[in-house]
Amino acid sequence: GVSVFSAALAGLVATALAGQQGSSSGEQMRAREQALESAWSSELADSQKKNPVQRVVALLHKMKSELDAEASKEAEMYDKMVCWCETNEKEKTKAIADADAKDLELTAEIEARSARFGKLSAEIDNTKKGIAENTASLQQARDLRE
């Protein structure tokens, strides 16, 4: 009678807690079930001391304190996550700005080198024309000597 009742009640409470937790591991769930089952069993064993309403109220207070502790842990985890997100966002924003500046610098360098390439190509063409003219005049001078 009493153990069946306590096991059923512990199962219901564990199921309710599992629905609220979602992210708890199975190991924590089993530990919580055992703790609640032992609490229910001890409460039921002390039946001559307290009436059923007092026992349920005491268990609800215990469950509330456990949920408050979990809520504070989750709030702490949330604060860490927010801090990480803000820090990471600042770092990534700076990295993007640095990369954009480097991109502009390299684009300007490419344009400058392209302009220099055009200038040097024109000089090479002019030099080739000069060499061709000089070679032609040299050939002409040789022809005149002969």
Residue, then its C-alpha position, 0 to 999 in steps of 0.5 A: g500500500v504505502s510503497v506502491f503509493s510512494a512509488a507512483l507519486a514519485g513517478l508522477v513528480a519525476t515526470a513533471l520535473a522532466g517536463q520542466q527540465g528538458s535539458s537534464s541528463g538521465e543521471q540527474m533525473r534518476a537521482r532526483e526521482q530517488a531523492l523524491e521517493s525517499a522524501w515521500s517514503s519518509e513523509l508517509a512513514d511519519s503519518q502519525k505526526k502530520n496530516p496529508v495536507q501538511r506532508v504535501v505542503a512540505l514536499l511542495h516547499k522542498m520542490k520549490s527550493e530545488l526549482d529555485a536553485e536550478a533557476s539561479k544556476e540557469a540565470e548564471m549560465y545565461d549571464k555567462m552566455v550573454c557575456w560571451c556573446e557580447t565579447n565575441e560580437k565585439e571581437k568579430t566586429k573588430a576583425i571585420a573592420d580590420a579585414d575591410a580596411k585591409d581590403l581597401e588597402l590591397t585594392a588601392e595597391i592593386e590599382a597603383r600597380s595596374a597603373r604602373f604596369g600600364k606605364l611600364s608597358a607603354e615605356i617598353d613599347n616605346t623602347k621596342k620602337g626605338i630599338a627597331e628604329n635604331t636597328a633600321s638606321l644601323q642597317q641603313a648605315r651599313d648598306l650605305r657603307e657597302 
